[in-house]
């Protein structure tokens, strides 16, 4: 049976800013620098480079749970941070690569590299609306989670149907990774219907965090069964740094 590997990119400048802000650090200048980049341009950090290099070294060992030489196809988004992750993880291996933004990060519109505090300071009413409907909120250019799901899952199923029998690695972002993981685990919230479905989705994500350079392995179904996911969980989310 063939495998699907889903990888979240290494730490980017945007991840660094948001992490430091959650720790209460003063990062005004760093945030201004990060927001000067388009999302697609955000570079990785020195620590992110270390994450990628250490992961590659671990996966090249004989007892690695992932055999990089067995991968037949790499799928990567157009962002600098996923491209740099691919280079760090795979080195000079000659593996076919396709670029597919079905697996691109959620678009945050005006709230790009904004914290919850930034949103609250912008508008308390907007902050309440954001937190009341985290799955459906789409004001100010924000891409709703429902919209992200509607490109990620069809994109995944199309990819698997067009590449039968191949071991595939998708190098993606946090939110698409979370959506694929919920889909593979048959979490109700992967197809959220009402508040109970949404709660199941967010409870699952809380219990299954996706760190930078996290990797998860799934088994690919031999054929599509209507109503069933095309992948099933074969490992927990792994890190090697």
Secondary structure, 3 states (H helix, E strand, C coil): CCEEEEEECCCEHHHHHHHHHHCCCCCHHHHHHHHCCCHHHCCECHHHHHHHHHHHHHHCCCCCCCCHHHCCEEEECCCHHHHHHHHHHHCCCCCEEEECHHHCCCCCHHHCCCCHHHHHHHCHHHHHHHHHCCCCCCHHHCCCHHHHHHHHHHHHHHHHHHCCCCCEEEEECHHHHHHHHHHHCCCHHHHCCHHHHHHHHHHHHHHCCCCCCCEEEEEECCCCCCCCCCEEECCCCECCC
